[in-house]
Amino acid sequence: MSQTTNTSKNPSLILASTSAYRRELLTRLRIPFEVISPKVDETALTGESTLELAKRLAHAKAEAVAKQHPEAWVIGSDQVADLCGAAIGKPGNFERAMAQLQLMRGQVVTFHTALCLMKGDTQTTLSVPTEVCFRKLPDAVLENYLLAEEPYDCAGSAKSEGLGISLLEYIKSDDPTALIGLPLIALTGLLRDAGFAIPPKK
């Protein structure tokens, strides 16, 4: 699926993702890119930490698309929420989302947002952690939130860019966009090093 046509002097860029949130975030940089869905098994490996899982999947997503498009720079990204060493994934439905929020209530959760920029043998993989403290809220409040927001495609069930912000006590991160799904501060540095003009020239 094409996001836009590359008519500038920037190199070709592909976002290897099915996430509408990452697509919207990358659009903020105002540089042309395409969106291609990577086919990657996201099952965690035995003994793999949440940080290792996030970085491996970001790399795997970029690699899956880069193999088919060696002329382009490819962005892969993945996010894994960590509660006491256990991964908290996308809930998929109301019941699992409610269980997640009940589990995280009053707890600090670390969201590992991994990023990989790849072209051929040139690649950089990193992760930006975000520490999130959830408020101790009653079930009725959590239920109201879920029915209003329906965040069933978000790891941890809380959209910080939406009503999910009301569930949080604080957020600590070096990059405010990392929690949404794509760390733009880190990404803009990598893209500039790769030859992209950010902001683009008019």
PyMOL commands that set and color helices and strands:
alter all, ss='L'
color gray80, all
select helices_A, chain A and resi 20-27+50-66+94-104+139-149+163-167+184-193
alter helices_A, ss='H'
color red, helices_A
select strands_A, chain A and resi 13-16+34-36+73-83+86-88+108-119+122-134+168-173
alter strands_A, ss='S'
color yellow, strands_A
deselect
rebuild
show_as cartoon
